[in-house]
Amino acid sequence: MPTYPRRATAVALLASLCLVTACAAPEAPSLSADDTVKAAQLLLTDRCLTRQGLTPPRPGRREADAEEQSRVSEALFGTGRAELSLTLPGGPEVRQHTDGCLAQAQQRLYGDQERWFRASTTVNNLKSRAPAGERTAYRELRAHAVRTARTILRSASEKGTNR
């Protein structure tokens, strides 16, 4: 199975965010809405990987062998045929799995992974040219994710389970 270096880099960046903020309580003034969602997503994906007996990747940690990297990547991003897809104007197709730890985290944070995939893919790629309905869905789902992330991080902080 191929590894996904760009995804590994993204995970490492999210991991460093959590290390720097120590997955701080969301009411900490230094945590923006974006960072709050990223920290909660990292916490959720770490827990998912750990439940599967895998070690979440971290910057500065010894790099896992190719087999372990493949298992982590598959657990994190899903396997097989991508269940979600969207063809953008001009033809590019964007696809995403629904069976990995990241998908589970998105479902929990946004409440509807498929709707979030469509809205975020459209808005992030088309910017101001995105249909108004998709921009509205994006804002609604993003607000839901921020509220949910604050609850998740607050609970983890109170229980002392930031990792």
Disulfide bonds with the S-S distance in Angstrom:
Cys18-Cys23 1.80
Cys48-Cys101 2.08
